[in-house]
Amino acid sequence: ASDGDWVSMRHWNRVLIKFHSAIGVAGDDPTLTIEQAKDNAGGSAKGLNFDTIYRKQAATDLTGVGAWTKTTQTAASTYTEATAAEQSLIWIVEIKAEDLDVANDFTHVRGRIADVGLNAQLGYMEYGLAEPAHAHAPENVLSPLA
């Protein structure tokens, strides 16, 4: 199980949440959850629905997987696949600042991976921020973790 850091979208228009996982044990399929909150402490946290996931998956390794697969789901705050644990994988979800509940002051987002089994499985998550609000003066962009 792993909870990502809360990332502020106040000064960024997009964030890519990328999850990597090594091959694990059948039945221990990871579940990616995207959440939003009002601050970097997770205030009033709730799920953030998304419907598109870009993924690369393979039974051995990803060196032979050239193209990304675009998967569309009914909007939900979670994503999983029944055979994901048995594959090496990368999943990417793109979140736009406008996707957050801005009317109720939600400004932060994070990814989470639930503990879904008894076996250890290597994996990690990373964020890629894009389209800074102050693109004309990038030195003024504040840390998204503050």
C-alpha positions as CSV (number, residue, x, y, z in Angstrom):
1,A,0.0,0.0,0.0
2,S,1.2,3.5,-0.7
3,D,-0.2,7.0,-0.4
4,G,1.2,9.6,-2.7
5,D,2.0,13.1,-1.5
6,W,-0.8,15.7,-1.8
7,V,0.0,18.0,-4.8
8,S,-1.3,21.5,-5.0
9,M,-3.0,22.4,-8.3
10,R,-3.2,26.1,-7.4
11,H,-0.3,27.0,-9.7
12,W,-0.5,24.1,-12.2
13,N,-3.1,23.2,-14.8
14,R,-2.3,19.5,-15.2
15,V,-0.7,16.6,-13.3
16,L,0.1,13.2,-14.6
17,I,-0.1,10.5,-12.0
18,K,2.1,7.6,-13.1
19,F,2.1,4.2,-11.3
20,H,4.7,1.5,-12.0
21,S,4.5,-2.0,-10.8
22,A,6.6,-5.1,-11.1
23,I,5.2,-8.6,-11.6
24,G,3.6,-9.9,-8.5
25,V,1.3,-12.7,-7.4
26,A,-2.1,-13.5,-9.0
27,G,-5.0,-12.1,-7.0
28,D,-3.0,-9.2,-5.5
29,D,-4.1,-6.8,-8.2
30,P,-3.3,-3.1,-7.4
31,T,-6.1,-0.6,-7.2
32,L,-5.2,3.0,-8.1
33,T,-7.4,5.6,-6.3
34,I,-7.3,9.3,-7.1
35,E,-8.3,11.7,-4.3
36,Q,-8.8,15.5,-4.0
37,A,-8.5,17.6,-0.8
38,K,-8.6,21.2,0.4
39,D,-5.0,21.4,1.6
40,N,-1.7,19.4,1.7
41,A,-2.8,17.7,4.9
42,G,-5.7,16.0,3.1
43,G,-8.4,18.1,4.6
44,S,-11.9,16.9,3.6
45,A,-10.4,14.3,1.2
46,K,-12.7,12.6,-1.2
47,G,-12.5,10.6,-4.4
48,L,-11.8,12.3,-7.7
49,N,-13.5,10.6,-10.7
50,F,-11.6,10.0,-13.9
51,D,-12.5,8.0,-16.9
52,T,-9.3,7.6,-19.0
53,I,-6.2,5.6,-18.2
54,Y,-3.2,5.1,-20.4
55,R,-1.3,1.9,-19.8
56,K,1.5,-0.4,-20.8
57,Q,1.4,-4.0,-19.5
58,A,3.2,-7.2,-20.3
59,A,3.6,-10.6,-18.8
60,T,7.4,-10.4,-18.6
61,D,8.7,-6.9,-19.1
62,L,7.8,-3.7,-20.9
63,T,10.7,-3.6,-23.4
64,G,8.5,-5.1,-26.2
65,V,5.5,-2.8,-25.6
66,G,5.8,0.2,-27.9
67,A,2.4,1.8,-27.9
68,W,0.2,3.0,-25.0
69,T,-3.3,1.5,-24.6
70,K,-6.0,4.0,-23.9
71,T,-8.6,2.5,-21.6
72,T,-11.9,4.3,-20.9
73,Q,-14.0,3.4,-17.9
74,T,-17.2,4.7,-16.4
75,A,-16.1,7.7,-14.4
76,A,-14.9,6.5,-11.0
77,S,-12.2,7.4,-8.5
78,T,-10.5,4.0,-8.7
79,Y,-9.1,1.7,-11.4
80,T,-7.9,-1.9,-11.4
81,E,-7.7,-4.9,-13.6
82,A,-8.2,-8.6,-12.7
83,T,-4.8,-9.7,-14.0
84,A,-2.7,-6.7,-13.2
85,A,-0.7,-8.3,-10.5
86,E,0.7,-10.9,-13.0
87,Q,2.1,-8.2,-15.3
88,S,4.7,-5.6,-15.3
89,L,2.8,-2.3,-15.8
90,I,2.7,1.4,-16.1
91,W,-0.6,3.2,-15.6
92,I,-1.0,7.0,-16.2
93,V,-4.0,9.2,-15.3
94,E,-4.1,12.9,-16.3
95,I,-5.9,15.3,-14.0
96,K,-6.7,18.8,-14.9
97,A,-7.1,21.5,-12.2
98,E,-10.6,22.1,-13.5
99,D,-11.5,18.5,-12.7
100,L,-11.3,19.2,-9.0
101,D,-14.3,20.4,-7.0
102,V,-13.1,24.0,-7.2
103,A,-16.5,25.4,-6.3
104,N,-15.9,23.9,-2.8
105,D,-12.3,24.9,-2.6
106,F,-10.6,21.6,-3.5
107,T,-7.1,22.4,-4.6
108,H,-4.9,19.3,-4.0
109,V,-4.8,15.8,-5.6
110,R,-3.0,12.5,-4.8
111,G,-2.8,9.0,-6.0
112,R,-3.1,6.0,-3.7
113,I,-2.5,2.3,-4.1
114,A,-4.4,0.1,-1.7
115,D,-3.0,-2.9,0.0
116,V,-4.8,-5.7,-1.8
117,G,-3.0,-8.9,-0.7
118,L,-0.5,-10.7,1.5
119,N,2.4,-10.7,-0.9
120,A,5.0,-8.0,-1.4
121,Q,5.0,-6.4,-4.9
122,L,7.5,-3.7,-6.0
123,G,5.9,-0.5,-7.3
124,Y,6.1,3.2,-7.1
125,M,4.1,6.3,-8.1
126,E,5.3,9.6,-9.4
127,Y,3.8,12.9,-10.5
128,G,4.5,15.0,-13.6
129,L,3.2,18.6,-13.4
130,A,2.5,20.6,-16.6
131,E,1.2,24.0,-17.7
132,P,2.3,26.2,-14.8
133,A,-0.1,29.1,-14.1
134,H,2.9,31.5,-14.3
135,A,4.6,30.2,-17.4
136,H,5.9,33.7,-18.3
137,A,7.9,33.6,-15.0
138,P,8.6,30.0,-14.1
139,E,10.9,31.1,-11.2
140,N,7.8,32.3,-9.4
141,V,6.0,29.0,-9.5
142,L,5.6,27.7,-6.0
143,S,6.3,24.1,-5.0
144,P,3.3,21.9,-5.6
145,L,4.0,20.1,-2.2
146,A,3.7,23.3,-0.1
